[in-house]
Amino acid sequence: MALRLLVDRRDQLGRARTGIVSRLHHLLLELVPGGAKKFLSAQQACALLNTVRPCDVAGKTRRWLASELIHELVTIDKKIKVATRN
């Protein structure tokens, strides 16, 4: 039973990570000329986001939201690492 609970948690984290990466990718497509690759690590997304300096309110909001998603991605990656060890 305990193993099943841990596997379910790991699966849940994986699905949450996929959703975060999808939303982040969508924002980066709107912020970065030429878009972003589909499979991004948090470090790659952060480096890409650091190249963008939008001037309009919508662009600044997109950049802020992308930054928040990167922080969420870092957190969930840590949780996945812990869940995989258990």
N, CA, C and O atoms as a Maestro MAE file, in Angstrom:
{
 s_m_m2io_version
 :::
 2.0.0
}

f_m_ct {
 s_m_title
 :::
 protein
 m_atom[344] {
  # First column is atom index #
  i_m_mmod_type
  r_m_x_coord
  r_m_y_coord
  r_m_z_coord
  i_m_residue_number
  s_m_chain_name
  s_m_pdb_residue_name
  s_m_pdb_atom_name
  i_m_atomic_number
  :::
  1 25 0.820 -1.185 0.000 1 A "MET " " N  " 7
  2 3 0.000 0.000 0.000 1 A "MET " " CA " 6
  3 2 0.873 1.262 0.000 1 A "MET " " C  " 6
  4 15 0.604 2.207 -0.741 1 A "MET " " O  " 8
  5 25 1.918 1.270 0.835 2 A "ALA " " N  " 7
  6 3 2.790 2.440 0.923 2 A "ALA " " CA " 6
  7 2 3.470 2.704 -0.417 2 A "ALA " " C  " 6
  8 15 3.595 3.851 -0.846 2 A "ALA " " O  " 8
  9 25 3.906 1.634 -1.072 3 A "LEU " " N  " 7
  10 3 4.561 1.797 -2.373 3 A "LEU " " CA " 6
  11 2 3.594 2.393 -3.390 3 A "LEU " " C  " 6
  12 15 3.977 3.256 -4.180 3 A "LEU " " O  " 8
  13 25 2.374 1.948 -3.373 4 A "ARG " " N  " 7
  14 3 1.356 2.471 -4.292 4 A "ARG " " CA " 6
  15 2 1.116 3.969 -4.053 4 A "ARG " " C  " 6
  16 15 0.962 4.740 -5.000 4 A "ARG " " O  " 8
  17 25 1.087 4.363 -2.789 5 A "LEU " " N  " 7
  18 3 0.906 5.783 -2.452 5 A "LEU " " CA " 6
  19 2 2.070 6.618 -2.980 5 A "LEU " " C  " 6
  20 15 1.867 7.714 -3.504 5 A "LEU " " O  " 8
  21 25 3.274 6.102 -2.842 6 A "LEU " " N  " 7
  22 3 4.452 6.831 -3.328 6 A "LEU " " CA " 6
  23 2 4.462 6.928 -4.854 6 A "LEU " " C  " 6
  24 15 4.818 7.963 -5.415 6 A "LEU " " O  " 8
  25 25 4.067 5.839 -5.518 7 A "VAL " " N  " 7
  26 3 4.002 5.853 -6.983 7 A "VAL " " CA " 6
  27 2 2.946 6.851 -7.453 7 A "VAL " " C  " 6
  28 15 3.169 7.593 -8.409 7 A "VAL " " O  " 8
  29 25 1.804 6.865 -6.783 8 A "ASP " " N  " 7
  30 3 0.749 7.820 -7.144 8 A "ASP " " CA " 6
  31 2 1.230 9.259 -6.965 8 A "ASP " " C  " 6
  32 15 0.949 10.120 -7.800 8 A "ASP " " O  " 8
  33 25 1.950 9.517 -5.883 9 A "ARG " " N  " 7
  34 3 2.478 10.868 -5.640 9 A "ARG " " CA " 6
  35 2 3.449 11.262 -6.741 9 A "ARG " " C  " 6
  36 15 3.395 12.382 -7.249 9 A "ARG " " O  " 8
  37 25 4.337 10.347 -7.112 10 A "ARG " " N  " 7
  38 3 5.321 10.618 -8.169 10 A "ARG " " CA " 6
  39 2 4.610 10.912 -9.492 10 A "ARG " " C  " 6
  40 15 4.997 11.824 -10.223 10 A "ARG " " O  " 8
  41 25 3.583 10.144 -9.789 11 A "ASP " " N  " 7
  42 3 2.805 10.373 -11.018 11 A "ASP " " CA " 6
  43 2 2.119 11.731 -10.992 11 A "ASP " " C  " 6
  44 15 2.098 12.443 -11.996 11 A "ASP " " O  " 8
  45 25 1.559 12.085 -9.845 12 A "GLN " " N  " 7
  46 3 0.882 13.374 -9.692 12 A "GLN " " CA " 6
  47 2 1.868 14.527 -9.907 12 A "GLN " " C  " 6
  48 15 1.546 15.510 -10.573 12 A "GLN " " O  " 8
  49 25 3.052 14.399 -9.347 13 A "LEU " " N  " 7
  50 3 4.071 15.430 -9.531 13 A "LEU " " CA " 6
  51 2 4.487 15.540 -10.995 13 A "LEU " " C  " 6
  52 15 4.701 16.639 -11.507 13 A "LEU " " O  " 8
  53 25 4.598 14.406 -11.656 14 A "GLY " " N  " 7
  54 3 4.957 14.408 -13.079 14 A "GLY " " CA " 6
  55 2 3.919 15.121 -13.923 14 A "GLY " " C  " 6
  56 15 4.263 15.880 -14.829 14 A "GLY " " O  " 8
  57 25 2.655 14.881 -13.632 15 A "ARG " " N  " 7
  58 3 1.579 15.561 -14.375 15 A "ARG " " CA " 6
  59 2 1.590 17.058 -14.095 15 A "ARG " " C  " 6
  60 15 1.394 17.869 -15.001 15 A "ARG " " O  " 8
  61 25 1.821 17.417 -12.841 16 A "ALA " " N  " 7
  62 3 1.888 18.842 -12.489 16 A "ALA " " CA " 6
  63 2 3.052 19.510 -13.208 16 A "ALA " " C  " 6
  64 15 2.922 20.635 -13.690 16 A "ALA " " O  " 8
  65 25 4.190 18.820 -13.284 17 A "ARG " " N  " 7
  66 3 5.369 19.365 -13.974 17 A "ARG " " CA " 6
  67 2 5.068 19.590 -15.451 17 A "ARG " " C  " 6
  68 15 5.447 20.616 -16.016 17 A "ARG " " O  " 8
  69 25 4.396 18.642 -16.067 18 A "THR " " N  " 7
  70 3 4.046 18.772 -17.483 18 A "THR " " CA " 6
  71 2 3.175 20.003 -17.709 18 A "THR " " C  " 6
  72 15 3.371 20.728 -18.684 18 A "THR " " O  " 8
  73 25 2.227 20.241 -16.828 19 A "GLY " " N  " 7
  74 3 1.364 21.416 -16.946 19 A "GLY " " CA " 6
  75 2 2.131 22.716 -16.799 19 A "GLY " " C  " 6
  76 15 1.885 23.672 -17.535 19 A "GLY " " O  " 8
  77 25 3.056 22.758 -15.855 20 A "ILE " " N  " 7
  78 3 3.871 23.955 -15.643 20 A "ILE " " CA " 6
  79 2 4.729 24.231 -16.865 20 A "ILE " " C  " 6
  80 15 4.800 25.367 -17.334 20 A "ILE " " O  " 8
  81 25 5.383 23.193 -17.384 21 A "VAL " " N  " 7
  82 3 6.247 23.374 -18.552 21 A "VAL " " CA " 6
  83 2 5.426 23.829 -19.754 21 A "VAL " " C  " 6
  84 15 5.883 24.658 -20.541 21 A "VAL " " O  " 8
  85 25 4.229 23.297 -19.896 22 A "SER " " N  " 7
  86 3 3.369 23.690 -21.015 22 A "SER " " CA " 6
  87 2 3.000 25.172 -20.933 22 A "SER " " C  " 6
  88 15 3.082 25.890 -21.929 22 A "SER " " O  " 8
  89 25 2.595 25.627 -19.745 23 A "ARG " " N  " 7
  90 3 2.244 27.042 -19.576 23 A "ARG " " CA " 6
  91 2 3.461 27.944 -19.772 23 A "ARG " " C  " 6
  92 15 3.368 29.010 -20.380 23 A "ARG " " O  " 8
  93 25 4.591 27.501 -19.253 24 A "LEU " " N  " 7
  94 3 5.829 28.265 -19.409 24 A "LEU " " CA " 6
  95 2 6.222 28.363 -20.880 24 A "LEU " " C  " 6
  96 15 6.598 29.435 -21.357 24 A "LEU " " O  " 8
  97 25 6.137 27.262 -21.585 25 A "HIS " " N  " 7
  98 3 6.469 27.247 -23.007 25 A "HIS " " CA " 6
  99 2 5.577 28.206 -23.779 25 A "HIS " " C  " 6
  100 15 6.051 28.926 -24.658 25 A "HIS " " O  " 8
  101 25 4.298 28.219 -23.459 26 A "HIS " " N  " 7
  102 3 3.356 29.118 -24.138 26 A "HIS " " CA " 6
  103 2 3.741 30.585 -23.917 26 A "HIS " " C  " 6
  104 15 3.722 31.383 -24.854 26 A "HIS " " O  " 8
  105 25 4.090 30.933 -22.678 27 A "LEU " " N  " 7
  106 3 4.504 32.313 -22.394 27 A "LEU " " CA " 6
  107 2 5.796 32.667 -23.125 27 A "LEU " " C  " 6
  108 15 5.927 33.762 -23.672 27 A "LEU " " O  " 8
  109 25 6.740 31.744 -23.131 28 A "LEU " " N  " 7
  110 3 8.020 32.017 -23.801 28 A "LEU " " CA " 6
  111 2 7.851 32.171 -25.307 28 A "LEU " " C  " 6
  112 15 8.577 32.935 -25.944 28 A "LEU " " O  " 8
  113 25 6.890 31.443 -25.877 29 A "LEU " " N  " 7
  114 3 6.618 31.601 -27.309 29 A "LEU " " CA " 6
  115 2 6.172 33.023 -27.625 29 A "LEU " " C  " 6
  116 15 6.471 33.544 -28.699 29 A "LEU " " O  " 8
  117 25 5.466 33.645 -26.705 30 A "GLU " " N  " 7
  118 3 4.994 35.008 -26.916 30 A "GLU " " CA " 6
  119 2 6.059 36.052 -26.577 30 A "GLU " " C  " 6
  120 15 5.985 37.189 -27.044 30 A "GLU " " O  " 8
  121 25 7.042 35.672 -25.772 31 A "LEU " " N  " 7
  122 3 8.063 36.626 -25.329 31 A "LEU " " CA " 6
  123 2 9.336 36.600 -26.171 31 A "LEU " " C  " 6
  124 15 9.975 37.633 -26.374 31 A "LEU " " O  " 8
  125 25 9.696 35.430 -26.652 32 A "VAL " " N  " 7
  126 3 10.995 35.253 -27.313 32 A "VAL " " CA " 6
  127 2 10.803 35.128 -28.820 32 A "VAL " " C  " 6
  128 15 10.058 34.263 -29.282 32 A "VAL " " O  " 8
  129 25 11.467 35.980 -29.584 33 A "PRO " " N  " 7
  130 3 11.391 35.845 -31.039 33 A "PRO " " CA " 6
  131 2 11.913 34.461 -31.458 33 A "PRO " " C  " 6
  132 15 13.008 34.054 -31.069 33 A "PRO " " O  " 8
  133 25 11.126 33.768 -32.240 34 A "GLY " " N  " 7
  134 3 11.518 32.428 -32.666 34 A "GLY " " CA " 6
  135 2 11.079 31.347 -31.695 34 A "GLY " " C  " 6
  136 15 11.235 30.160 -31.981 34 A "GLY " " O  " 8
  137 25 10.535 31.735 -30.559 35 A "GLY " " N  " 7
  138 3 10.006 30.769 -29.606 35 A "GLY " " CA " 6
  139 2 11.066 30.073 -28.777 35 A "GLY " " C  " 6
  140 15 12.216 30.507 -28.712 35 A "GLY " " O  " 8
  141 25 10.658 28.995 -28.152 36 A "ALA " " N  " 7
  142 3 11.526 28.224 -27.267 36 A "ALA " " CA " 6
  143 2 11.352 26.750 -27.588 36 A "ALA " " C  " 6
  144 15 10.315 26.338 -28.107 36 A "ALA " " O  " 8
  145 25 12.372 25.954 -27.277 37 A "LYS " " N  " 7
  146 3 12.239 24.525 -27.537 37 A "LYS " " CA " 6
  147 2 11.201 23.932 -26.593 37 A "LYS " " C  " 6
  148 15 10.914 24.490 -25.533 37 A "LYS " " O  " 8
  149 25 10.650 22.808 -26.988 38 A "LYS " " N  " 7
  150 3 9.516 22.241 -26.270 38 A "LYS " " CA " 6
  151 2 9.893 21.689 -24.897 38 A "LYS " " C  " 6
  152 15 9.123 21.832 -23.948 38 A "LYS " " O  " 8
  153 25 11.044 21.072 -24.776 39 A "PHE " " N  " 7
  154 3 11.446 20.470 -23.513 39 A "PHE " " CA " 6
  155 2 12.500 21.351 -22.861 39 A "PHE " " C  " 6
  156 15 13.659 21.361 -23.275 39 A "PHE " " O  " 8
  157 25 12.091 22.083 -21.851 40 A "LEU " " N  " 7
  158 3 12.967 23.040 -21.177 40 A "LEU " " CA " 6
  159 2 13.238 22.629 -19.745 40 A "LEU " " C  " 6
  160 15 12.349 22.155 -19.039 40 A "LEU " " O  " 8
  161 25 14.467 22.816 -19.331 41 A "SER " " N  " 7
  162 3 14.755 22.706 -17.902 41 A "SER " " CA " 6
  163 2 14.526 24.087 -17.302 41 A "SER " " C  " 6
  164 15 14.390 25.075 -18.024 41 A "SER " " O  " 8
  165 25 14.485 24.145 -15.996 42 A "ALA " " N  " 7
  166 3 14.308 25.435 -15.319 42 A "ALA " " CA " 6
  167 2 15.481 26.356 -15.635 42 A "ALA " " C  " 6
  168 15 15.288 27.554 -15.841 42 A "ALA " " O  " 8
  169 25 16.691 25.811 -15.674 43 A "GLN " " N  " 7
  170 3 17.876 26.636 -15.973 43 A "GLN " " CA " 6
  171 2 17.820 27.190 -17.391 43 A "GLN " " C  " 6
  172 15 18.144 28.357 -17.609 43 A "GLN " " O  " 8
  173 25 17.418 26.378 -18.346 44 A "GLN " " N  " 7
  174 3 17.328 26.832 -19.730 44 A "GLN " " CA " 6
  175 2 16.268 27.915 -19.871 44 A "GLN " " C  " 6
  176 15 16.476 28.913 -20.560 44 A "GLN " " O  " 8
  177 25 15.132 27.713 -19.217 45 A "ALA " " N  " 7
  178 3 14.057 28.703 -19.284 45 A "ALA " " CA " 6
  179 2 14.493 30.013 -18.639 45 A "ALA " " C  " 6
  180 15 14.189 31.091 -19.149 45 A "ALA " " O  " 8
  181 25 15.198 29.922 -17.526 46 A "CYS " " N  " 7
  182 3 15.678 31.123 -16.839 46 A "CYS " " CA " 6
  183 2 16.660 31.892 -17.719 46 A "CYS " " C  " 6
  184 15 16.576 33.116 -17.823 46 A "CYS " " O  " 8
  185 25 17.587 31.180 -18.349 47 A "ALA " " N  " 7
  186 3 18.555 31.826 -19.232 47 A "ALA " " CA " 6
  187 2 17.846 32.503 -20.403 47 A "ALA " " C  " 6
  188 15 18.207 33.612 -20.797 47 A "ALA " " O  " 8
  189 25 16.852 31.841 -20.947 48 A "LEU " " N  " 7
  190 3 16.097 32.405 -22.063 48 A "LEU " " CA " 6
  191 2 15.308 33.630 -21.611 48 A "LEU " " C  " 6
  192 15 15.269 34.641 -22.313 48 A "LEU " " O  " 8
  193 25 14.688 33.543 -20.455 49 A "LEU " " N  " 7
  194 3 13.902 34.659 -19.934 49 A "LEU " " CA " 6
  195 2 14.782 35.873 -19.638 49 A "LEU " " C  " 6
  196 15 14.334 37.010 -19.779 49 A "LEU " " O  " 8
  197 25 16.007 35.643 -19.236 50 A "ASN " " N  " 7
  198 3 16.928 36.746 -18.943 50 A "ASN " " CA " 6
  199 2 17.314 37.552 -20.179 50 A "ASN " " C  " 6
  200 15 17.863 38.646 -20.055 50 A "ASN " " O  " 8
  201 25 17.036 37.027 -21.361 51 A "THR " " N  " 7
  202 3 17.346 37.748 -22.600 51 A "THR " " CA " 6
  203 2 16.206 38.666 -23.029 51 A "THR " " C  " 6
  204 15 16.348 39.430 -23.984 51 A "THR " " O  " 8
  205 25 15.079 38.594 -22.326 52 A "VAL " " N  " 7
  206 3 13.870 39.324 -22.731 52 A "VAL " " CA " 6
  207 2 13.645 40.522 -21.820 52 A "VAL " " C  " 6
  208 15 13.667 40.403 -20.595 52 A "VAL " " O  " 8
  209 25 13.430 41.674 -22.437 53 A "ARG " " N  " 7
  210 3 13.113 42.901 -21.700 53 A "ARG " " CA " 6
  211 2 11.923 43.591 -22.372 53 A "ARG " " C  " 6
  212 15 12.100 44.548 -23.126 53 A "ARG " " O  " 8
  213 25 10.713 43.101 -22.096 54 A "PRO " " N  " 7
  214 3 9.538 43.703 -22.740 54 A "PRO " " CA " 6
  215 2 9.302 45.133 -22.254 54 A "PRO " " C  " 6
  216 15 9.651 45.489 -21.129 54 A "PRO " " O  " 8
  217 25 8.705 45.935 -23.123 55 A "CYS " " N  " 7
  218 3 8.427 47.336 -22.803 55 A "CYS " " CA " 6
  219 2 6.961 47.570 -22.440 55 A "CYS " " C  " 6
  220 15 6.645 48.486 -21.681 55 A "CYS " " O  " 8
  221 25 6.071 46.742 -22.983 56 A "ASP " " N  " 7
  222 3 4.643 46.952 -22.739 56 A "ASP " " CA " 6
  223 2 4.188 46.192 -21.493 56 A "ASP " " C  " 6
  224 15 4.875 45.288 -21.018 56 A "ASP " " O  " 8
  225 25 3.037 46.567 -20.981 57 A "VAL " " N  " 7
  226 3 2.503 45.984 -19.751 57 A "VAL " " CA " 6
  227 2 2.228 44.493 -19.930 57 A "VAL " " C  " 6
  228 15 2.541 43.693 -19.049 57 A "VAL " " O  " 8
  229 25 1.647 44.122 -21.060 58 A "ALA " " N  " 7
  230 3 1.341 42.705 -21.300 58 A "ALA " " CA " 6
  231 2 2.626 41.876 -21.325 58 A "ALA " " C  " 6
  232 15 2.677 40.790 -20.748 58 A "ALA " " O  " 8
  233 25 3.646 42.379 -21.982 59 A "GLY " " N  " 7
  234 3 4.921 41.674 -22.045 59 A "GLY " " CA " 6
  235 2 5.577 41.548 -20.688 59 A "GLY " " C  " 6
  236 15 6.131 40.501 -20.352 59 A "GLY " " O  " 8
  237 25 5.516 42.612 -19.909 60 A "LYS " " N  " 7
  238 3 6.086 42.574 -18.555 60 A "LYS " " CA " 6
  239 2 5.329 41.578 -17.685 60 A "LYS " " C  " 6
  240 15 5.925 40.869 -16.875 60 A "LYS " " O  " 8
  241 25 4.015 41.531 -17.860 61 A "THR " " N  " 7
  242 3 3.205 40.578 -17.097 61 A "THR " " CA " 6
  243 2 3.532 39.147 -17.505 61 A "THR " " C  " 6
  244 15 3.648 38.265 -16.655 61 A "THR " " O  " 8
  245 25 3.681 38.920 -18.810 62 A "ARG " " N  " 7
  246 3 4.074 37.585 -19.285 62 A "ARG " " CA " 6
  247 2 5.428 37.172 -18.702 62 A "ARG " " C  " 6
  248 15 5.614 36.030 -18.283 62 A "ARG " " O  " 8
  249 25 6.356 38.110 -18.685 63 A "ARG " " N  " 7
  250 3 7.695 37.815 -18.152 63 A "ARG " " CA " 6
  251 2 7.613 37.485 -16.666 63 A "ARG " " C  " 6
  252 15 8.267 36.550 -16.206 63 A "ARG " " O  " 8
  253 25 6.825 38.233 -15.920 64 A "TRP " " N  " 7
  254 3 6.663 37.972 -14.490 64 A "TRP " " CA " 6
  255 2 6.039 36.595 -14.260 64 A "TRP " " C  " 6
  256 15 6.494 35.834 -13.405 64 A "TRP " " O  " 8
  257 25 4.990 36.281 -15.033 65 A "LEU " " N  " 7
  258 3 4.337 34.982 -14.905 65 A "LEU " " CA " 6
  259 2 5.295 33.846 -15.259 65 A "LEU " " C  " 6
  260 15 5.311 32.810 -14.594 65 A "LEU " " O  " 8
  261 25 6.084 34.044 -16.298 66 A "ALA " " N  " 7
  262 3 7.069 33.030 -16.679 66 A "ALA " " CA " 6
  263 2 8.082 32.820 -15.560 66 A "ALA " " C  " 6
  264 15 8.470 31.687 -15.274 66 A "ALA " " O  " 8
  265 25 8.505 33.902 -14.933 67 A "SER " " N  " 7
  266 3 9.435 33.802 -13.816 67 A "SER " " CA " 6
  267 2 8.825 33.007 -12.663 67 A "SER " " C  " 6
  268 15 9.500 32.177 -12.054 67 A "SER " " O  " 8
  269 25 7.566 33.256 -12.365 68 A "GLU " " N  " 7
  270 3 6.862 32.516 -11.319 68 A "GLU " " CA " 6
  271 2 6.789 31.022 -11.662 68 A "GLU " " C  " 6
  272 15 6.988 30.171 -10.795 68 A "GLU " " O  " 8
  273 25 6.506 30.716 -12.921 69 A "LEU " " N  " 7
  274 3 6.420 29.319 -13.340 69 A "LEU " " CA " 6
  275 2 7.789 28.631 -13.240 69 A "LEU " " C  " 6
  276 15 7.868 27.450 -12.902 69 A "LEU " " O  " 8
  277 25 8.852 29.367 -13.532 70 A "ILE " " N  " 7
  278 3 10.195 28.790 -13.397 70 A "ILE " " CA " 6
  279 2 10.458 28.428 -11.937 70 A "ILE " " C  " 6
  280 15 11.015 27.369 -11.648 70 A "ILE " " O  " 8
  281 25 10.063 29.298 -11.028 71 A "HIS " " N  " 7
  282 3 10.238 29.003 -9.603 71 A "HIS " " CA " 6
  283 2 9.409 27.775 -9.201 71 A "HIS " " C  " 6
  284 15 9.873 26.940 -8.424 71 A "HIS " " O  " 8
  285 25 8.203 27.667 -9.721 72 A "GLU " " N  " 7
  286 3 7.379 26.491 -9.450 72 A "GLU " " CA " 6
  287 2 8.029 25.233 -10.012 72 A "GLU " " C  " 6
  288 15 7.994 24.174 -9.386 72 A "GLU " " O  " 8
  289 25 8.622 25.357 -11.195 73 A "LEU " " N  " 7
  290 3 9.290 24.227 -11.825 73 A "LEU " " CA " 6
  291 2 10.473 23.747 -10.990 73 A "LEU " " C  " 6
  292 15 10.669 22.542 -10.825 73 A "LEU " " O  " 8
  293 25 11.252 24.671 -10.470 74 A "VAL " " N  " 7
  294 3 12.383 24.307 -9.604 74 A "VAL " " CA " 6
  295 2 11.872 23.549 -8.380 74 A "VAL " " C  " 6
  296 15 12.440 22.527 -7.994 74 A "VAL " " O  " 8
  297 25 10.813 24.047 -7.781 75 A "THR " " N  " 7
  298 3 10.241 23.409 -6.596 75 A "THR " " CA " 6
  299 2 9.727 22.013 -6.906 75 A "THR " " C  " 6
  300 15 9.997 21.069 -6.163 75 A "THR " " O  " 8
  301 25 8.997 21.882 -7.988 76 A "ILE " " N  " 7
  302 3 8.421 20.571 -8.307 76 A "ILE " " CA " 6
  303 2 9.512 19.583 -8.711 76 A "ILE " " C  " 6
  304 15 9.391 18.390 -8.429 76 A "ILE " " O  " 8
  305 25 10.572 20.053 -9.364 77 A "ASP " " N  " 7
  306 3 11.682 19.165 -9.706 77 A "ASP " " CA " 6
  307 2 12.337 18.614 -8.441 77 A "ASP " " C  " 6
  308 15 12.725 17.447 -8.402 77 A "ASP " " O  " 8
  309 25 12.460 19.444 -7.414 78 A "LYS " " N  " 7
  310 3 13.010 18.982 -6.126 78 A "LYS " " CA " 6
  311 2 12.092 17.932 -5.504 78 A "LYS " " C  " 6
  312 15 12.564 16.922 -4.982 78 A "LYS " " O  " 8
  313 25 10.797 18.168 -5.557 79 A "LYS " " N  " 7
  314 3 9.831 17.214 -4.996 79 A "LYS " " CA " 6
  315 2 9.870 15.887 -5.742 79 A "LYS " " C  " 6
  316 15 9.765 14.824 -5.131 79 A "LYS " " O  " 8
  317 25 10.020 15.950 -7.059 80 A "ILE " " N  " 7
  318 3 10.108 14.727 -7.861 80 A "ILE " " CA " 6
  319 2 11.361 13.947 -7.486 80 A "ILE " " C  " 6
  320 15 11.327 12.721 -7.384 80 A "ILE " " O  " 8
  321 25 12.451 14.649 -7.283 81 A "LYS " " N  " 7
  322 3 13.699 14.011 -6.890 81 A "LYS " " CA " 6
  323 2 13.529 13.271 -5.561 81 A "LYS " " C  " 6
  324 15 13.979 12.134 -5.416 81 A "LYS " " O  " 8
  325 25 12.885 13.916 -4.602 82 A "VAL " " N  " 7
  326 3 12.646 13.302 -3.291 82 A "VAL " " CA " 6
  327 2 11.711 12.096 -3.437 82 A "VAL " " C  " 6
  328 15 11.958 11.043 -2.849 82 A "VAL " " O  " 8
  329 25 10.648 12.249 -4.215 83 A "ALA " " N  " 7
  330 3 9.682 11.162 -4.396 83 A "ALA " " CA " 6
  331 2 10.318 9.968 -5.094 83 A "ALA " " C  " 6
  332 15 9.952 8.825 -4.822 83 A "ALA " " O  " 8
  333 25 11.261 10.222 -5.987 84 A "THR " " N  " 7
  334 3 11.930 9.141 -6.701 84 A "THR " " CA " 6
  335 2 12.859 8.377 -5.755 84 A "THR " " C  " 6
  336 15 13.000 7.160 -5.866 84 A "THR " " O  " 8
  337 25 13.488 9.093 -4.831 85 A "ARG " " N  " 7
  338 3 14.386 8.447 -3.864 85 A "ARG " " CA " 6
  339 2 13.627 7.543 -2.908 85 A "ARG " " C  " 6
  340 15 14.138 6.504 -2.488 85 A "ARG " " O  " 8
  341 25 12.405 7.940 -2.562 86 A "ASN " " N  " 7
  342 3 11.626 7.158 -1.593 86 A "ASN " " CA " 6
  343 2 11.072 5.982 -2.279 86 A "ASN " " C  " 6
  344 15 10.378 5.176 -1.659 86 A "ASN " " O  " 8
  :::
 }
 m_bond[343] {
  # First column is bond index #
  i_m_from
  i_m_to
  i_m_order
  :::
  1 1 2 1
  2 2 3 1
  3 3 4 2
  4 3 5 1
  5 5 6 1
  6 6 7 1
  7 7 8 2
  8 7 9 1
  9 9 10 1
  10 10 11 1
  11 11 12 2
  12 11 13 1
  13 13 14 1
  14 14 15 1
  15 15 16 2
  16 15 17 1
  17 17 18 1
  18 18 19 1
  19 19 20 2
  20 19 21 1
  21 21 22 1
  22 22 23 1
  23 23 24 2
  24 23 25 1
  25 25 26 1
  26 26 27 1
  27 27 28 2
  28 27 29 1
  29 29 30 1
  30 30 31 1
  31 31 32 2
  32 31 33 1
  33 33 34 1
  34 34 35 1
  35 35 36 2
  36 35 37 1
  37 37 38 1
  38 38 39 1
  39 39 40 2
  40 39 41 1
  41 41 42 1
  42 42 43 1
  43 43 44 2
  44 43 45 1
  45 45 46 1
  46 46 47 1
  47 47 48 2
  48 47 49 1
  49 49 50 1
  50 50 51 1
  51 51 52 2
  52 51 53 1
  53 53 54 1
  54 54 55 1
  55 55 56 2
  56 55 57 1
  57 57 58 1
  58 58 59 1
  59 59 60 2
  60 59 61 1
  61 61 62 1
  62 62 63 1
  63 63 64 2
  64 63 65 1
  65 65 66 1
  66 66 67 1
  67 67 68 2
  68 67 69 1
  69 69 70 1
  70 70 71 1
  71 71 72 2
  72 71 73 1
  73 73 74 1
  74 74 75 1
  75 75 76 2
  76 75 77 1
  77 77 78 1
  78 78 79 1
  79 79 80 2
  80 79 81 1
  81 81 82 1
  82 82 83 1
  83 83 84 2
  84 83 85 1
  85 85 86 1
  86 86 87 1
  87 87 88 2
  88 87 89 1
  89 89 90 1
  90 90 91 1
  91 91 92 2
  92 91 93 1
  93 93 94 1
  94 94 95 1
  95 95 96 2
  96 95 97 1
  97 97 98 1
  98 98 99 1
  99 99 100 2
  100 99 101 1
  101 101 102 1
  102 102 103 1
  103 103 104 2
  104 103 105 1
  105 105 106 1
  106 106 107 1
  107 107 108 2
  108 107 109 1
  109 109 110 1
  110 110 111 1
  111 111 112 2
  112 111 113 1
  113 113 114 1
  114 114 115 1
  115 115 116 2
  116 115 117 1
  117 117 118 1
  118 118 119 1
  119 119 120 2
  120 119 121 1
  121 121 122 1
  122 122 123 1
  123 123 124 2
  124 123 125 1
  125 125 126 1
  126 126 127 1
  127 127 128 2
  128 127 129 1
  129 129 130 1
  130 130 131 1
  131 131 132 2
  132 131 133 1
  133 133 134 1
  134 134 135 1
  135 135 136 2
  136 135 137 1
  137 137 138 1
  138 138 139 1
  139 139 140 2
  140 139 141 1
  141 141 142 1
  142 142 143 1
  143 143 144 2
  144 143 145 1
  145 145 146 1
  146 146 147 1
  147 147 148 2
  148 147 149 1
  149 149 150 1
  150 150 151 1
  151 151 152 2
  152 151 153 1
  153 153 154 1
  154 154 155 1
  155 155 156 2
  156 155 157 1
  157 157 158 1
  158 158 159 1
  159 159 160 2
  160 159 161 1
  161 161 162 1
  162 162 163 1
  163 163 164 2
  164 163 165 1
  165 165 166 1
  166 166 167 1
  167 167 168 2
  168 167 169 1
  169 169 170 1
  170 170 171 1
  171 171 172 2
  172 171 173 1
  173 173 174 1
  174 174 175 1
  175 175 176 2
  176 175 177 1
  177 177 178 1
  178 178 179 1
  179 179 180 2
  180 179 181 1
  181 181 182 1
  182 182 183 1
  183 183 184 2
  184 183 185 1
  185 185 186 1
  186 186 187 1
  187 187 188 2
  188 187 189 1
  189 189 190 1
  190 190 191 1
  191 191 192 2
  192 191 193 1
  193 193 194 1
  194 194 195 1
  195 195 196 2
  196 195 197 1
  197 197 198 1
  198 198 199 1
  199 199 200 2
  200 199 201 1
  201 201 202 1
  202 202 203 1
  203 203 204 2
  204 203 205 1
  205 205 206 1
  206 206 207 1
  207 207 208 2
  208 207 209 1
  209 209 210 1
  210 210 211 1
  211 211 212 2
  212 211 213 1
  213 213 214 1
  214 214 215 1
  215 215 216 2
  216 215 217 1
  217 217 218 1
  218 218 219 1
  219 219 220 2
  220 219 221 1
  221 221 222 1
  222 222 223 1
  223 223 224 2
  224 223 225 1
  225 225 226 1
  226 226 227 1
  227 227 228 2
  228 227 229 1
  229 229 230 1
  230 230 231 1
  231 231 232 2
  232 231 233 1
  233 233 234 1
  234 234 235 1
  235 235 236 2
  236 235 237 1
  237 237 238 1
  238 238 239 1
  239 239 240 2
  240 239 241 1
  241 241 242 1
  242 242 243 1
  243 243 244 2
  244 243 245 1
  245 245 246 1
  246 246 247 1
  247 247 248 2
  248 247 249 1
  249 249 250 1
  250 250 251 1
  251 251 252 2
  252 251 253 1
  253 253 254 1
  254 254 255 1
  255 255 256 2
  256 255 257 1
  257 257 258 1
  258 258 259 1
  259 259 260 2
  260 259 261 1
  261 261 262 1
  262 262 263 1
  263 263 264 2
  264 263 265 1
  265 265 266 1
  266 266 267 1
  267 267 268 2
  268 267 269 1
  269 269 270 1
  270 270 271 1
  271 271 272 2
  272 271 273 1
  273 273 274 1
  274 274 275 1
  275 275 276 2
  276 275 277 1
  277 277 278 1
  278 278 279 1
  279 279 280 2
  280 279 281 1
  281 281 282 1
  282 282 283 1
  283 283 284 2
  284 283 285 1
  285 285 286 1
  286 286 287 1
  287 287 288 2
  288 287 289 1
  289 289 290 1
  290 290 291 1
  291 291 292 2
  292 291 293 1
  293 293 294 1
  294 294 295 1
  295 295 296 2
  296 295 297 1
  297 297 298 1
  298 298 299 1
  299 299 300 2
  300 299 301 1
  301 301 302 1
  302 302 303 1
  303 303 304 2
  304 303 305 1
  305 305 306 1
  306 306 307 1
  307 307 308 2
  308 307 309 1
  309 309 310 1
  310 310 311 1
  311 311 312 2
  312 311 313 1
  313 313 314 1
  314 314 315 1
  315 315 316 2
  316 315 317 1
  317 317 318 1
  318 318 319 1
  319 319 320 2
  320 319 321 1
  321 321 322 1
  322 322 323 1
  323 323 324 2
  324 323 325 1
  325 325 326 1
  326 326 327 1
  327 327 328 2
  328 327 329 1
  329 329 330 1
  330 330 331 1
  331 331 332 2
  332 331 333 1
  333 333 334 1
  334 334 335 1
  335 335 336 2
  336 335 337 1
  337 337 338 1
  338 338 339 1
  339 339 340 2
  340 339 341 1
  341 341 342 1
  342 342 343 1
  343 343 344 2
  :::
 }
}
